Amino acid sequence: MAESIITSDNPSSSSPLNPPSRIICHVCQKQFSQYTCPRCNSRYCSLRCYKSHSLRCTESFMRDNVVGELGQMQPDDETKQKMLDILKRLHSEEETDSMDEDDTTTLSDETVQKILSGDQVCFDDLSAEEKKQFQRALASGELSKMIEPWDPWWLKPSARTISLSKEGTQLVQPLDKKEALVSLEEDLESNPSSEIPHGPESPLPPVSKLSSTEPSPMLAVHLVDILYSYCFTLRLYNGDWQSDAVGSAMVVLSVSAVLGQGGQPETVLEALSHCLEQTCSPAYRQMGGLQLGLILIDDVISLLSLGGPALVYSLCDLQRLIQAGERELKSEKPKNSRRVEIRSKLKLAERKIYFIMCWVHEQPGEAWSSLAAMVGGEKSSAMDYEGSKQPVKMSNKAETRGRALIEEIK
């Protein structure tokens, strides 16, 4: 009897009276099968066909065998220690490879020692190569990813609940002045970006006791200039001006015409024009330029909309900022004429801030909503430029009256 050839997957049965059937390999369809998969009963002819017939079968078969073998193994302490040594060596090799692949070099030993000892490291302390690395990281935005974005306190819901006593002090404060000073310093050190800054610790005197002349009718315009410089500085330092008291104080003087240059803007348009011009200057252009300026104008509007108590709190915080810069300059040695000049400017700025803070406390609440509306109206002239790619110039003091805040260069 001739042998029969079966191509079915069904297994065949053989007996002395029934010669064995020859079944074609289910995988290659070329050779006769000699084996049967123990999991799916598929017929195959060779190891190659077995490996390719079903990945699920082969992988599970190998896994079961390995798990079974491992289950029978009882590793001793010596085997465990060898495995740990291997893992440690592999980990150290991976770290070395990642360092070799990195294009940047590490900080110098001198810079690392300064950081470890707690000393302040400034840009001038870096080597030429470290400065290049820092500038590349700054330009690529890598540094900004490491900084948690700061939310201005005047945009928080709790800012709407700020209130003052009739004397101009915050309603909740320590019993004695020494305790108040200690608690304030501890709070600033532990949480420099606290939600709401502290208000005045002592009563605000009437303006009539500070000056024998009537307050200037332009103080509202000057307030806009000062608030803009305050918001700019806090956003620039991500809310933490305590990290660089002198630097933050110098930013305030550079942005504010009233505090830094003895300016006397006569209109809101003129005040905003100067502030926007400084924001778009080469010194701060990389911070956002005009787009940042428009955000800062919104910040000023938000502060004005909160009313007198919030304005007093912001001016009190700005006064502390200037005082901290002044104290730091005073402690620096050796002293030079430039430092003395800056201290003199800071002291004058502090007096102006205190005077206008006392003036703000005396004004009726409805005055601030009107001023906020005026600032919002002037912002619309700057918004006309938004989205345009034409170069712009800022109008100077003589040109600002009755003209657009920003005009295109023809």
FIMAR-360891 format. One record per residue (C-alpha): residue in one letter; x, y, z; chain; residue number from 1. Coordinates in nm, 4 decimals, always signed. Layout:
  residu         X         Y         Z  chaine  num
       A         X         Y         Z       A  NUM
...
***
This chain:
  residu         X         Y         Z  chaine  num
       M   +0.0000   +0.0000   +0.0000       A    1
       A   +0.1378   +0.3363   -0.0977       A    2
       E   +0.2045   +0.6006   +0.1602       A    3
       S   -0.0475   +0.8827   +0.1769       A    4
       I   +0.0553   +1.2453   +0.2031       A    5
       I   -0.1533   +1.4586   +0.4377       A    6
       T   -0.1395   +1.8334   +0.4426       A    7
       S   -0.3921   +1.8757   +0.7225       A    8
       D   -0.2874   +2.0092   +1.0622       A    9
       N   -0.4678   +1.7258   +1.2338       A   10
       P   -0.2296   +1.4703   +1.3846       A   11
       S   -0.2252   +1.1284   +1.2220       A   12
       S   -0.2347   +0.7871   +1.3854       A   13
       S   -0.0237   +0.4903   +1.2754       A   14
       S   -0.0350   +0.1229   +1.3474       A   15
       P   +0.1216   -0.1935   +1.2048       A   16
       L   -0.1830   -0.2332   +0.9842       A   17
       N   -0.1872   +0.1299   +0.8875       A   18
       P   +0.1457   +0.2715   +0.7641       A   19
       P   +0.2459   +0.6113   +0.8969       A   20
       S   +0.1153   +0.9099   +0.7095       A   21
       R   +0.3546   +1.1713   +0.5812       A   22
       I   +0.2422   +1.5220   +0.6777       A   23
       I   +0.3842   +1.8319   +0.5089       A   24
       C   +0.5418   +2.0988   +0.7393       A   25
       H   +0.2819   +2.3587   +0.8283       A   26
       V   +0.5391   +2.6385   +0.8136       A   27
       C   +0.7497   +2.6009   +0.5012       A   28
       Q   +0.5126   +2.3716   +0.3111       A   29
       K   +0.8153   +2.2039   +0.1528       A   30
       Q   +0.9459   +1.9317   +0.3835       A   31
       F   +0.7757   +1.6514   +0.5621       A   32
       S   +0.7095   +1.7310   +0.9247       A   33
       Q   +0.8924   +1.5425   +1.1974       A   34
       Y   +0.7869   +1.7264   +1.5094       A   35
       T   +0.4789   +1.8624   +1.6823       A   36
       C   +0.4602   +2.1879   +1.8827       A   37
       P   +0.3717   +2.0960   +2.2442       A   38
       R   +0.1514   +2.4055   +2.2787       A   39
       C   -0.0491   +2.4367   +1.9570       A   40
       N   +0.0093   +2.0897   +1.8005       A   41
       S   +0.1331   +2.2475   +1.4781       A   42
       R   +0.3588   +2.0217   +1.2691       A   43
       Y   +0.7059   +2.1452   +1.1690       A   44
       C   +1.0156   +2.0027   +1.0129       A   45
       S   +1.3080   +2.1893   +1.1694       A   46
       L   +1.4186   +2.4294   +1.4419       A   47
       R   +1.3936   +2.7228   +1.2042       A   48
       C   +1.0304   +2.6450   +1.1276       A   49
       Y   +0.9598   +2.5972   +1.4956       A   50
       K   +1.0957   +2.9415   +1.5826       A   51
       S   +0.8961   +3.1098   +1.3085       A   52
       H   +0.5708   +2.9229   +1.3375       A   53
       S   +0.4409   +3.1173   +1.6423       A   54
       L   +0.6237   +3.3821   +1.8430       A   55
       R   +0.3757   +3.3399   +2.1254       A   56
       C   +0.4508   +2.9699   +2.1567       A   57
       T   +0.8280   +3.0013   +2.1451       A   58
       E   +0.8499   +3.2927   +2.3868       A   59
       S   +0.6174   +3.1392   +2.6433       A   60
       F   +0.8009   +2.8054   +2.6144       A   61
       M   +1.1387   +2.9688   +2.6771       A   62
       R   +0.9987   +3.1803   +2.9589       A   63
       D   +0.8467   +2.8834   +3.1349       A   64
       N   +1.1736   +2.6922   +3.1086       A   65
       V   +1.3812   +2.9812   +3.2383       A   66
       V   +1.1438   +3.0474   +3.5260       A   67
       G   +1.1502   +2.6801   +3.6118       A   68
       E   +1.5270   +2.6684   +3.6127       A   69
       L   +1.5512   +2.9838   +3.8233       A   70
       G   +1.2995   +2.8470   +4.0660       A   71
       Q   +1.5201   +2.5428   +4.1261       A   72
       M   +1.8295   +2.7567   +4.1828       A   73
       Q   +1.9094   +2.8573   +4.5386       A   74
       P   +2.1687   +3.1382   +4.5097       A   75
       D   +2.4132   +3.1658   +4.7957       A   76
       D   +2.5518   +3.4891   +4.9441       A   77
       E   +2.8559   +3.4781   +4.7192       A   78
       T   +2.6423   +3.4596   +4.4051       A   79
       K   +2.4277   +3.7496   +4.5221       A   80
       Q   +2.7351   +3.9633   +4.5926       A   81
       K   +2.8772   +3.8899   +4.2477       A   82
       M   +2.5506   +3.9971   +4.0884       A   83
       L   +2.5478   +4.3207   +4.2884       A   84
       D   +2.9053   +4.3944   +4.1839       A   85
       I   +2.8134   +4.3409   +3.8198       A   86
       L   +2.5148   +4.5743   +3.8457       A   87
       K   +2.7226   +4.8448   +4.0154       A   88
       R   +2.9915   +4.8194   +3.7492       A   89
       L   +2.7360   +4.8457   +3.4704       A   90
       H   +2.5749   +5.1494   +3.6381       A   91
       S   +2.9086   +5.3295   +3.6706       A   92
       E   +2.9933   +5.2523   +3.3064       A   93
       E   +2.6582   +5.3963   +3.1927       A   94
       E   +2.7211   +5.7175   +3.3882       A   95
       T   +3.0693   +5.7476   +3.2349       A   96
       D   +2.9297   +5.6957   +2.8848       A   97
       S   +2.6604   +5.9601   +2.9368       A   98
       M   +2.9226   +6.2076   +3.0550       A   99
       D   +3.1409   +6.1346   +2.7540       A  100
       E   +2.8505   +6.1840   +2.5168       A  101
       D   +2.7563   +6.5188   +2.6729       A  102
       D   +2.8941   +6.8123   +2.4749       A  103
       T   +2.9148   +7.0429   +2.7780       A  104
       T   +3.1885   +7.0268   +3.0367       A  105
       T   +3.1434   +7.0303   +3.4113       A  106
       L   +3.2017   +7.3272   +3.6370       A  107
       S   +3.5536   +7.3969   +3.7495       A  108
       D   +3.6659   +7.2724   +4.0916       A  109
       E   +3.6912   +7.6314   +4.2168       A  110
       T   +3.3311   +7.7109   +4.1189       A  111
       V   +3.2055   +7.3843   +4.2705       A  112
       Q   +3.3820   +7.4617   +4.5983       A  113
       K   +3.2193   +7.8056   +4.6106       A  114
       I   +2.8758   +7.6526   +4.5603       A  115
       L   +2.9352   +7.3818   +4.8214       A  116
       S   +3.0579   +7.6358   +5.0766       A  117
       G   +2.7436   +7.8438   +5.0298       A  118
       D   +2.9183   +8.1414   +4.8710       A  119
       Q   +2.7329   +8.3412   +4.6092       A  120
       V   +2.8541   +8.2778   +4.2544       A  121
       C   +2.8051   +8.5557   +4.0017       A  122
       F   +2.8576   +8.5571   +3.6266       A  123
       D   +3.2045   +8.7127   +3.6564       A  124
       D   +3.3215   +8.4214   +3.8735       A  125
       L   +3.2701   +8.1751   +3.5877       A  126
       S   +3.5456   +8.0764   +3.3500       A  127
       A   +3.5266   +8.1650   +2.9812       A  128
       E   +3.4001   +7.8155   +2.8957       A  129
       E   +3.1444   +7.8202   +3.1791       A  130
       K   +3.0151   +8.1570   +3.0598       A  131
       K   +2.9640   +8.0141   +2.7106       A  132
       Q   +2.7754   +7.7170   +2.8544       A  133
       F   +2.5584   +7.9449   +3.0661       A  134
       Q   +2.4762   +8.1701   +2.7701       A  135
       R   +2.3916   +7.8696   +2.5509       A  136
       A   +2.1619   +7.7302   +2.8205       A  137
       L   +2.0022   +8.0723   +2.8614       A  138
       A   +1.9481   +8.1183   +2.4853       A  139
       S   +1.8055   +7.7687   +2.4381       A  140
       G   +1.5555   +7.8123   +2.7217       A  141
       E   +1.7056   +7.5232   +2.9173       A  142
       L   +1.7426   +7.7334   +3.2310       A  143
       S   +1.3826   +7.8517   +3.2214       A  144
       K   +1.2631   +7.4903   +3.2411       A  145
       M   +1.4296   +7.4623   +3.5816       A  146
       I   +1.2416   +7.7592   +3.7258       A  147
       E   +0.8893   +7.7206   +3.8573       A  148
       P   +0.6708   +7.9951   +3.7065       A  149
       W   +0.5669   +8.2624   +3.9554       A  150
       D   +0.2075   +8.3794   +3.9856       A  151
       P   +0.1817   +8.7502   +4.0786       A  152
       W   +0.0220   +8.7972   +4.4172       A  153
       W   -0.2102   +9.0701   +4.2862       A  154
       L   -0.3779   +8.8115   +4.0603       A  155
       K   -0.4582   +8.5738   +4.3474       A  156
       P   -0.8091   +8.5672   +4.5022       A  157
       S   -0.6639   +8.6475   +4.8453       A  158
       A   -0.5465   +8.9871   +4.7147       A  159
       R   -0.9109   +9.0983   +4.7053       A  160
       T   -0.9381   +9.0589   +5.0818       A  161
       I   -0.6546   +9.2979   +5.1743       A  162
       S   -0.7629   +9.5586   +5.4271       A  163
       L   -0.5993   +9.8265   +5.6394       A  164
       S   -0.6773  +10.0002   +5.9641       A  165
       K   -0.7663  +10.3688   +5.9701       A  166
       E   -0.4034  +10.4443   +6.0530       A  167
       G   -0.2835  +10.2558   +5.7452       A  168
       T   -0.1424   +9.9479   +5.9189       A  169
       Q   -0.2264   +9.5862   +5.8490       A  170
       L   -0.5011   +9.4638   +6.0780       A  171
       V   -0.3183   +9.1525   +6.2046       A  172
       Q   +0.0341   +9.2103   +6.3354       A  173
       P   +0.2614   +9.1113   +6.6294       A  174
       L   +0.2340   +9.2895   +6.9632       A  175
       D   +0.5670   +9.4750   +6.9606       A  176
       K   +0.7774   +9.6224   +6.6839       A  177
       K   +1.0820   +9.4039   +6.7529       A  178
       E   +0.8698   +9.0901   +6.7242       A  179
       A   +0.7165   +9.2284   +6.4053       A  180
       L   +1.0581   +9.2856   +6.2478       A  181
       V   +1.1812   +8.9378   +6.3411       A  182
       S   +0.8667   +8.7679   +6.2106       A  183
       L   +0.8851   +8.9625   +5.8852       A  184
       E   +1.2496   +8.8677   +5.8246       A  185
       E   +1.1816   +8.5026   +5.9083       A  186
       D   +0.8845   +8.4944   +5.6735       A  187
       L   +1.0835   +8.6455   +5.3881       A  188
       E   +1.3702   +8.4005   +5.4382       A  189
       S   +1.1500   +8.0922   +5.4664       A  190
       N   +0.9124   +8.1904   +5.1888       A  191
       P   +1.0455   +8.4725   +4.9691       A  192
       S   +0.7573   +8.4291   +4.7247       A  193
       S   +0.4797   +8.4344   +4.9854       A  194
       E   +0.1300   +8.4904   +4.8591       A  195
       I   +0.0725   +8.8448   +4.9848       A  196
       P   +0.3470   +9.0892   +5.0958       A  197
       H   +0.3294   +9.2505   +5.4377       A  198
       G   +0.1684   +9.5893   +5.4838       A  199
       P   +0.2994   +9.8793   +5.6924       A  200
       E   +0.3981   +9.7910   +6.0487       A  201
       S   +0.3546  +10.1463   +6.1816       A  202
       P   +0.0787  +10.4032   +6.1199       A  203
       L   +0.1044  +10.6178   +5.8074       A  204
       P   +0.1186  +10.9896   +5.8902       A  205
       P   -0.0976  +11.2452   +5.7057       A  206
       V   +0.0631  +11.3962   +5.3980       A  207
       S   +0.0284  +11.7403   +5.5595       A  208
       K   +0.2861  +11.6353   +5.8194       A  209
       L   +0.5336  +11.5263   +5.5536       A  210
       S   +0.5179  +11.8377   +5.3377       A  211
       S   +0.4022  +12.1940   +5.3916       A  212
       T   +0.2958  +12.2281   +5.0259       A  213
       E   -0.0062  +12.0745   +4.8608       A  214
       P   +0.0550  +11.7377   +4.6924       A  215
       S   +0.1105  +11.7571   +4.3179       A  216
       P   -0.1990  +11.6791   +4.1072       A  217
       M   +0.0309  +11.4544   +3.8996       A  218
       L   +0.0859  +11.2031   +4.1806       A  219
       A   -0.1654  +10.9651   +4.0217       A  220
       V   +0.0440  +10.9654   +3.7025       A  221
       H   +0.3597  +10.9098   +3.9058       A  222
       L   +0.1883  +10.6180   +4.0794       A  223
       V   +0.1339  +10.4473   +3.7420       A  224
       D   +0.5049  +10.4825   +3.6642       A  225
       I   +0.6054  +10.3407   +4.0042       A  226
       L   +0.3601  +10.0498   +3.9936       A  227
       Y   +0.4825   +9.9537   +3.6462       A  228
       S   +0.8457   +9.9420   +3.7650       A  229
       Y   +0.7411   +9.7336   +4.0685       A  230
       C   +0.5520   +9.4780   +3.8578       A  231
       F   +0.8354   +9.4657   +3.6033       A  232
       T   +1.0958   +9.3925   +3.8717       A  233
       L   +0.8916   +9.1206   +4.0398       A  234
       R   +0.8232   +8.9473   +3.7097       A  235
       L   +1.1898   +8.9795   +3.6104       A  236
       Y   +1.3010   +8.8145   +3.9363       A  237
       N   +1.0163   +8.5611   +3.9323       A  238
       G   +0.8770   +8.7126   +4.2509       A  239
       D   +1.2003   +8.6658   +4.4488       A  240
       W   +1.3644   +9.0079   +4.4623       A  241
       Q   +1.5335   +8.9103   +4.7891       A  242
       S   +1.7779   +8.6940   +4.5922       A  243
       D   +1.9433   +9.0072   +4.4519       A  244
       A   +1.8422   +9.3144   +4.6486       A  245
       V   +2.0856   +9.5518   +4.4781       A  246
       G   +2.0094   +9.4198   +4.1304       A  247
       S   +1.6334   +9.4421   +4.1772       A  248
       A   +1.6641   +9.7954   +4.3178       A  249
       M   +1.8698   +9.8995   +4.0148       A  250
       V   +1.6020   +9.7569   +3.7839       A  251
       V   +1.3400   +9.9713   +3.9570       A  252
       L   +1.5517  +10.2828   +3.9071       A  253
       S   +1.6177  +10.2010   +3.5420       A  254
       V   +1.2507  +10.1454   +3.4521       A  255
       S   +1.0867  +10.4194   +3.6603       A  256
       A   +1.1404  +10.7749   +3.5407       A  257
       V   +1.0005  +10.9093   +3.8692       A  258
       L   +1.2273  +10.7077   +4.0988       A  259
       G   +1.5398  +10.6750   +3.8857       A  260
       Q   +1.5612  +10.9967   +3.6859       A  261
       G   +1.3621  +11.2482   +3.8833       A  262
       G   +1.1047  +11.2499   +3.6032       A  263
       Q   +0.7757  +11.4356   +3.6288       A  264
       P   +0.5400  +11.2763   +3.3724       A  265
       E   +0.2248  +11.4822   +3.3304       A  266
       T   -0.0024  +11.2276   +3.1601       A  267
       V   -0.0646  +10.8553   +3.1897       A  268
       L   +0.0351  +10.8254   +2.8243       A  269
       E   +0.3707  +10.9864   +2.8945       A  270
       A   +0.4358  +10.7622   +3.1941       A  271
       L   +0.3505  +10.4437   +3.0054       A  272
       S   +0.5519  +10.5583   +2.7056       A  273
       H   +0.8708  +10.5809   +2.9116       A  274
       C   +0.8091  +10.2475   +3.0844       A  275
       L   +0.7416  +10.0686   +2.7558       A  276
       E   +1.0484  +10.2269   +2.6025       A  277
       Q   +1.2630  +10.0820   +2.8812       A  278
       T   +1.0951   +9.7417   +2.8471       A  279
       C   +1.1713   +9.7361   +2.4729       A  280
       S   +1.5284   +9.8619   +2.5194       A  281
       P   +1.8254   +9.6328   +2.4413       A  282
       A   +1.8789   +9.5765   +2.8151       A  283
       Y   +1.5406   +9.4030   +2.8634       A  284
       R   +1.4229   +9.3231   +2.5121       A  285
       Q   +1.4957   +8.9517   +2.5540       A  286
       M   +1.2407   +8.9401   +2.8368       A  287
       G   +0.9517   +8.9841   +2.5964       A  288
       G   +0.9604   +9.3385   +2.4639       A  289
       L   +0.6263   +9.4953   +2.3834       A  290
       Q   +0.4292   +9.1809   +2.4645       A  291
       L   +0.5695   +9.1876   +2.8174       A  292
       G   +0.4946   +9.5592   +2.8364       A  293
       L   +0.1276   +9.4980   +2.7603       A  294
       I   +0.1155   +9.2321   +3.0335       A  295
       L   +0.2689   +9.4784   +3.2789       A  296
       I   +0.0086   +9.7404   +3.1916       A  297
       D   -0.2544   +9.4786   +3.2779       A  298
       D   -0.0712   +9.4239   +3.6068       A  299
       V   -0.0969   +9.7948   +3.6853       A  300
       I   -0.4675   +9.7886   +3.6018       A  301
       S   -0.5147   +9.4856   +3.8302       A  302
       L   -0.3432   +9.6584   +4.1224       A  303
       L   -0.5456   +9.9765   +4.0735       A  304
       S   -0.8657   +9.7736   +4.0542       A  305
       L   -0.7903   +9.6123   +4.3927       A  306
       G   -0.8126   +9.9526   +4.5579       A  307
       G   -0.6158  +10.1545   +4.8123       A  308
       P   -0.5157   +9.8798   +5.0607       A  309
       A   -0.3557   +9.6638   +4.7893       A  310
       L   -0.1764   +9.9690   +4.6505       A  311
       V   -0.0375  +10.0467   +4.9964       A  312
       Y   +0.0813   +9.6851   +5.0303       A  313
       S   +0.2570   +9.6971   +4.6926       A  314
       L   +0.4257  +10.0300   +4.7722       A  315
       C   +0.5289   +9.8964   +5.1142       A  316
       D   +0.6831   +9.5910   +4.9459       A  317
       L   +0.8622   +9.8181   +4.6986       A  318
       Q   +0.9927  +10.0294   +4.9878       A  319
       R   +1.1371   +9.7167   +5.1518       A  320
       L   +1.2979   +9.6246   +4.8199       A  321
       I   +1.4722   +9.9622   +4.7977       A  322
       Q   +1.5736   +9.9495   +5.1661       A  323
       A   +1.7262   +9.6029   +5.1230       A  324
       G   +1.9327   +9.7224   +4.8276       A  325
       E   +2.0461  +10.0243   +5.0261       A  326
       R   +2.1516   +9.8098   +5.3251       A  327
       E   +2.3435   +9.5701   +5.1016       A  328
       L   +2.5316   +9.8550   +4.9369       A  329
       K   +2.6107  +10.0028   +5.2765       A  330
       S   +2.7640   +9.6761   +5.3972       A  331
       E   +2.9847   +9.6329   +5.0897       A  332
       K   +3.3520   +9.7221   +5.1106       A  333
       P   +3.5473   +9.8970   +4.9758       A  334
       K   +3.3182  +10.1886   +4.9140       A  335
       N   +3.3558  +10.4001   +4.6015       A  336
       S   +3.1909  +10.7102   +4.4616       A  337
       R   +2.9666  +10.5068   +4.2330       A  338
       R   +2.8252  +10.3080   +4.5243       A  339
       V   +2.7699  +10.6228   +4.7262       A  340
       E   +2.5819  +10.7803   +4.4343       A  341
       I   +2.3580  +10.4751   +4.3967       A  342
       R   +2.2827  +10.4727   +4.7698       A  343
       S   +2.1859  +10.8371   +4.7497       A  344
       K   +1.9450  +10.7605   +4.4635       A  345
       L   +1.7947  +10.4689   +4.6552       A  346
       K   +1.7418  +10.6818   +4.9644       A  347
       L   +1.5662  +10.9481   +4.7587       A  348
       A   +1.3538  +10.6819   +4.5864       A  349
       E   +1.2571  +10.5379   +4.9239       A  350
       R   +1.1350  +10.8789   +5.0427       A  351
       K   +0.9255  +10.9256   +4.7284       A  352
       I   +0.7694  +10.5822   +4.7708       A  353
       Y   +0.6837  +10.6495   +5.1346       A  354
       F   +0.5327  +10.9877   +5.0519       A  355
       I   +0.3136  +10.8505   +4.7735       A  356
       M   +0.2149  +10.5551   +4.9954       A  357
       C   +0.0836  +10.7996   +5.2575       A  358
       W   -0.0918  +10.9956   +4.9826       A  359
       V   -0.2556  +10.6798   +4.8441       A  360
       H   -0.3913  +10.5924   +5.1888       A  361
       E   -0.5770  +10.9270   +5.2040       A  362
       Q   -0.7457  +10.8998   +4.8646       A  363
       P   -1.1075  +10.7848   +4.8200       A  364
       G   -1.1629  +10.4364   +4.6827       A  365
       E   -1.3387  +10.5500   +4.3647       A  366
       A   -1.0242  +10.7325   +4.2521       A  367
       W   -0.8488  +10.4060   +4.1686       A  368
       S   -1.1196  +10.2647   +3.9439       A  369
       S   -1.1095  +10.5884   +3.7420       A  370
       L   -0.7308  +10.5715   +3.7131       A  371
       A   -0.7499  +10.2046   +3.6104       A  372
       A   -0.9931  +10.3022   +3.3326       A  373
       M   -0.7511  +10.5703   +3.2125       A  374
       V   -0.4621  +10.3225   +3.1989       A  375
       G   -0.6822  +10.0745   +3.0132       A  376
       G   -0.7754  +10.3412   +2.7610       A  377
       E   -0.4116  +10.4283   +2.6930       A  378
       K   -0.3276  +10.0614   +2.6507       A  379
       S   -0.5535  +10.0464   +2.3434       A  380
       S   -0.3112  +10.2655   +2.1500       A  381
       A   -0.0349  +10.0134   +2.2157       A  382
       M   -0.2656   +9.7261   +2.1231       A  383
       D   -0.2964   +9.8699   +1.7722       A  384
       Y   +0.0560   +9.7493   +1.7115       A  385
       E   -0.0014   +9.3975   +1.8417       A  386
       G   +0.0523   +9.1409   +1.5691       A  387
       S   +0.2327   +9.3838   +1.3382       A  388
       K   +0.5902   +9.3044   +1.2353       A  389
       Q   +0.6871   +9.6589   +1.1415       A  390
       P   +0.9682   +9.8189   +1.3437       A  391
       V   +0.8517  +10.0716   +1.5958       A  392
       K   +0.9883  +10.3635   +1.7927       A  393
       M   +0.8657  +10.5045   +2.1209       A  394
       S   +0.7530  +10.8667   +2.1249       A  395
       N   +0.9608  +11.0981   +2.3428       A  396
       K   +0.8218  +11.3284   +2.6086       A  397
       A   +0.7608  +11.6180   +2.3716       A  398
       E   +0.5773  +11.4015   +2.1230       A  399
       T   +0.3587  +11.1938   +2.3544       A  400
       R   +0.0922  +11.4515   +2.4241       A  401
       G   -0.2036  +11.3965   +2.1964       A  402
       R   -0.0294  +11.1353   +1.9808       A  403
       A   -0.0221  +10.7588   +1.9605       A  404
       L   +0.1932  +10.5763   +2.2136       A  405
       I   +0.3698  +10.3747   +1.9431       A  406
       E   +0.4068  +10.4672   +1.5802       A  407
       E   +0.5535  +10.2816   +1.2855       A  408
       I   +0.8742  +10.3989   +1.1232       A  409
       K   +0.8031  +10.5051   +0.7693       A  410
***
